[in-house]
Amino acid sequence: MAADFEGLLVVSIEQAVAAAYASCKLADAGARVIKIERPEGDFSREYDHFVHGESAYFVWLNRGKESICLNLADDADKAVLAAMLAQADVFIQNLAPGAVDRLGFSMQALRARHERLITCAISGYGDEGPLRDAKAYDL
């Protein structure tokens, strides 16, 4: 299984658990996963320092990934992400509902621009219903 997805490029904007776990499983299966972190880095890096000075939680969910810090409010950094997505096979995100759309990277627009791109938007409560805008933190 370690090489089943070798050659696959995954770009993931991830917070908390769900997208980080999904992209970790793809990395475990051989995909190249690039994690997009905010400029100050993923907040979970500082939960503790049990694994060679790094957070056990961060190491568990991010093993096998590469990462880059981008400020997605900055046009130059948005251009970096856009260039990465033009080469990617898979895009995963689990930002707050509507956040990726406001940044200019809606799933629908990305699929129209890059027909072969597989997109995955993870939310706690789906796209419809009274809780659609609520955040969730779970696998």
BALOBA-1460 file (C-alpha; in Angstrom, 3 decimals):
// residues 139
<rec num="1" residu="m" x="0.000" y="0.000" z="0.000"/>
<rec num="2" residu="a" x="2.892" y="2.391" z="0.620"/>
<rec num="3" residu="a" x="3.261" y="3.177" z="-3.089"/>
<rec num="4" residu="d" x="-0.328" y="2.841" z="-4.343"/>
<rec num="5" residu="f" x="-0.599" y="6.600" z="-4.918"/>
<rec num="6" residu="e" x="2.993" y="7.270" z="-5.937"/>
<rec num="7" residu="g" x="3.057" y="10.093" z="-8.488"/>
<rec num="8" residu="l" x="-0.134" y="11.675" z="-7.146"/>
<rec num="9" residu="l" x="0.173" y="15.322" z="-6.026"/>
<rec num="10" residu="v" x="-2.147" y="16.435" z="-3.229"/>
<rec num="11" residu="v" x="-2.435" y="20.052" z="-2.068"/>
<rec num="12" residu="s" x="-4.228" y="20.484" z="1.238"/>
<rec num="13" residu="i" x="-5.326" y="23.552" z="3.175"/>
<rec num="14" residu="e" x="-6.083" y="21.957" z="6.486"/>
<rec num="15" residu="q" x="-6.899" y="22.843" z="10.054"/>
<rec num="16" residu="a" x="-7.709" y="20.598" z="13.020"/>
<rec num="17" residu="v" x="-8.253" y="16.922" z="12.189"/>
<rec num="18" residu="a" x="-10.446" y="15.902" z="9.244"/>
<rec num="19" residu="a" x="-8.446" y="17.126" z="6.235"/>
<rec num="20" residu="a" x="-5.126" y="16.514" z="7.986"/>
<rec num="21" residu="y" x="-6.120" y="12.889" z="8.618"/>
<rec num="22" residu="a" x="-7.368" y="12.401" z="5.038"/>
<rec num="23" residu="s" x="-4.192" y="13.828" z="3.492"/>
<rec num="24" residu="c" x="-2.061" y="11.815" z="5.930"/>
<rec num="25" residu="k" x="-3.666" y="8.601" z="4.671"/>
<rec num="26" residu="l" x="-2.863" y="9.648" z="1.086"/>
<rec num="27" residu="a" x="0.755" y="10.340" z="2.099"/>
<rec num="28" residu="d" x="0.882" y="6.930" z="3.789"/>
<rec num="29" residu="a" x="-0.201" y="5.437" z="0.441"/>
<rec num="30" residu="g" x="2.664" y="7.157" z="-1.417"/>
<rec num="31" residu="a" x="1.153" y="10.457" z="-2.593"/>
<rec num="32" residu="r" x="3.194" y="13.631" z="-2.429"/>
<rec num="33" residu="v" x="1.208" y="15.841" z="-0.065"/>
<rec num="34" residu="i" x="1.881" y="19.544" z="0.300"/>
<rec num="35" residu="k" x="0.231" y="21.058" z="3.348"/>
<rec num="36" residu="i" x="-0.561" y="24.771" z="3.173"/>
<rec num="37" residu="e" x="-0.021" y="26.418" z="6.554"/>
<rec num="38" residu="r" x="-0.828" y="29.946" z="7.636"/>
<rec num="39" residu="p" x="2.157" y="32.338" z="7.863"/>
<rec num="40" residu="e" x="2.814" y="31.554" z="11.529"/>
<rec num="41" residu="g" x="2.521" y="27.815" z="10.909"/>
<rec num="42" residu="d" x="-0.067" y="25.296" z="12.026"/>
<rec num="43" residu="f" x="-1.203" y="26.024" z="15.589"/>
<rec num="44" residu="s" x="-0.988" y="22.317" z="16.471"/>
<rec num="45" residu="r" x="2.814" y="22.418" z="16.138"/>
<rec num="46" residu="e" x="2.879" y="23.927" z="19.638"/>
<rec num="47" residu="y" x="0.473" y="21.590" z="21.462"/>
<rec num="48" residu="d" x="3.393" y="19.846" z="23.164"/>
<rec num="49" residu="h" x="6.992" y="18.881" z="22.437"/>
<rec num="50" residu="f" x="6.984" y="15.120" z="23.030"/>
<rec num="51" residu="v" x="8.335" y="13.848" z="19.686"/>
<rec num="52" residu="h" x="11.913" y="15.055" z="19.304"/>
<rec num="53" residu="g" x="10.779" y="18.547" z="20.318"/>
<rec num="54" residu="e" x="7.663" y="18.507" z="18.125"/>
<rec num="55" residu="s" x="4.000" y="18.081" z="18.961"/>
<rec num="56" residu="a" x="2.875" y="14.441" z="19.044"/>
<rec num="57" residu="y" x="-0.470" y="15.485" z="17.564"/>
<rec num="58" residu="f" x="1.217" y="17.385" z="14.715"/>
<rec num="59" residu="v" x="3.623" y="14.538" z="13.937"/>
<rec num="60" residu="w" x="0.790" y="11.966" z="13.984"/>
<rec num="61" residu="l" x="-1.329" y="13.895" z="11.456"/>
<rec num="62" residu="n" x="1.422" y="15.316" z="9.261"/>
<rec num="63" residu="r" x="3.947" y="12.525" z="8.831"/>
<rec num="64" residu="g" x="5.114" y="12.139" z="5.265"/>
<rec num="65" residu="k" x="3.957" y="15.598" z="4.142"/>
<rec num="66" residu="e" x="5.766" y="18.640" z="2.891"/>
<rec num="67" residu="s" x="4.533" y="22.037" z="4.004"/>
<rec num="68" residu="i" x="4.671" y="25.654" z="2.974"/>
<rec num="69" residu="c" x="3.483" y="28.717" z="4.859"/>
<rec num="70" residu="l" x="1.350" y="31.025" z="2.717"/>
<rec num="71" residu="n" x="-0.609" y="34.140" z="3.544"/>
<rec num="72" residu="l" x="-3.688" y="33.620" z="1.399"/>
<rec num="73" residu="a" x="-4.721" y="37.237" z="1.906"/>
<rec num="74" residu="d" x="-1.638" y="38.183" z="-0.134"/>
<rec num="75" residu="d" x="-1.940" y="38.142" z="-3.946"/>
<rec num="76" residu="a" x="1.600" y="36.812" z="-4.456"/>
<rec num="77" residu="d" x="0.935" y="33.872" z="-2.119"/>
<rec num="78" residu="k" x="-2.427" y="33.236" z="-3.806"/>
<rec num="79" residu="a" x="-0.514" y="33.010" z="-7.089"/>
<rec num="80" residu="v" x="1.792" y="30.390" z="-5.543"/>
<rec num="81" residu="l" x="-1.228" y="28.346" z="-4.464"/>
<rec num="82" residu="a" x="-2.864" y="28.745" z="-7.893"/>
<rec num="83" residu="a" x="0.318" y="27.465" z="-9.584"/>
<rec num="84" residu="m" x="0.425" y="24.487" z="-7.227"/>
<rec num="85" residu="l" x="-3.221" y="23.672" z="-7.902"/>
<rec num="86" residu="a" x="-2.610" y="23.809" z="-11.661"/>
<rec num="87" residu="q" x="-0.195" y="20.867" z="-11.182"/>
<rec num="88" residu="a" x="-2.160" y="19.015" z="-8.485"/>
<rec num="89" residu="d" x="-4.236" y="15.882" z="-8.840"/>
<rec num="90" residu="v" x="-6.177" y="16.399" z="-5.588"/>
<rec num="91" residu="f" x="-7.131" y="19.462" z="-3.541"/>
<rec num="92" residu="i" x="-8.420" y="19.001" z="0.004"/>
<rec num="93" residu="q" x="-9.642" y="21.745" z="2.311"/>
<rec num="94" residu="n" x="-11.513" y="21.985" z="5.580"/>
<rec num="95" residu="l" x="-11.452" y="25.689" z="6.331"/>
<rec num="96" residu="a" x="-14.474" y="27.346" z="7.876"/>
<rec num="97" residu="p" x="-17.537" y="27.242" z="5.624"/>
<rec num="98" residu="g" x="-17.160" y="29.726" z="2.744"/>
<rec num="99" residu="a" x="-13.550" y="30.655" z="3.585"/>
<rec num="100" residu="v" x="-11.945" y="29.037" z="0.545"/>
<rec num="101" residu="d" x="-14.572" y="30.676" z="-1.702"/>
<rec num="102" residu="r" x="-13.782" y="34.107" z="-0.253"/>
<rec num="103" residu="l" x="-10.100" y="33.496" z="-0.997"/>
<rec num="104" residu="g" x="-10.961" y="32.920" z="-4.667"/>
<rec num="105" residu="f" x="-10.509" y="29.146" z="-4.722"/>
<rec num="106" residu="s" x="-14.050" y="27.804" z="-4.798"/>
<rec num="107" residu="m" x="-14.334" y="24.107" z="-5.547"/>
<rec num="108" residu="q" x="-16.630" y="24.768" z="-8.505"/>
<rec num="109" residu="a" x="-14.244" y="27.309" z="-10.075"/>
<rec num="110" residu="l" x="-11.241" y="25.029" z="-9.534"/>
<rec num="111" residu="r" x="-12.999" y="22.086" z="-11.183"/>
<rec num="112" residu="a" x="-13.964" y="24.283" z="-14.152"/>
<rec num="113" residu="r" x="-10.388" y="25.566" z="-14.508"/>
<rec num="114" residu="h" x="-8.683" y="22.190" z="-13.962"/>
<rec num="115" residu="e" x="-10.894" y="19.385" z="-15.281"/>
<rec num="116" residu="r" x="-8.718" y="16.595" z="-13.921"/>
<rec num="117" residu="l" x="-8.475" y="18.045" z="-10.401"/>
<rec num="118" residu="i" x="-10.259" y="16.054" z="-7.712"/>
<rec num="119" residu="t" x="-11.585" y="18.389" z="-5.025"/>
<rec num="120" residu="c" x="-12.603" y="17.548" z="-1.498"/>
<rec num="121" residu="a" x="-14.222" y="20.079" z="0.831"/>
<rec num="122" residu="i" x="-14.759" y="18.716" z="4.324"/>
<rec num="123" residu="s" x="-17.321" y="20.298" z="6.608"/>
<rec num="124" residu="g" x="-18.893" y="19.149" z="9.817"/>
<rec num="125" residu="y" x="-22.503" y="19.510" z="8.752"/>
<rec num="126" residu="g" x="-22.674" y="19.626" z="4.939"/>
<rec num="127" residu="d" x="-23.606" y="22.393" z="2.519"/>
<rec num="128" residu="e" x="-27.276" y="22.676" z="3.416"/>
<rec num="129" residu="g" x="-29.385" y="22.909" z="6.539"/>
<rec num="130" residu="p" x="-29.367" y="25.046" z="9.650"/>
<rec num="131" residu="l" x="-25.871" y="23.998" z="10.819"/>
<rec num="132" residu="r" x="-24.101" y="24.382" z="7.432"/>
<rec num="133" residu="d" x="-22.088" y="27.421" z="8.667"/>
<rec num="134" residu="a" x="-21.067" y="25.831" z="11.957"/>
<rec num="135" residu="k" x="-17.482" y="24.701" z="12.499"/>
<rec num="136" residu="a" x="-16.674" y="21.152" z="13.571"/>
<rec num="137" residu="y" x="-13.538" y="19.456" z="14.899"/>
<rec num="138" residu="d" x="-13.520" y="15.697" z="14.357"/>
<rec num="139" residu="l" x="-12.267" y="12.970" z="12.042"/>
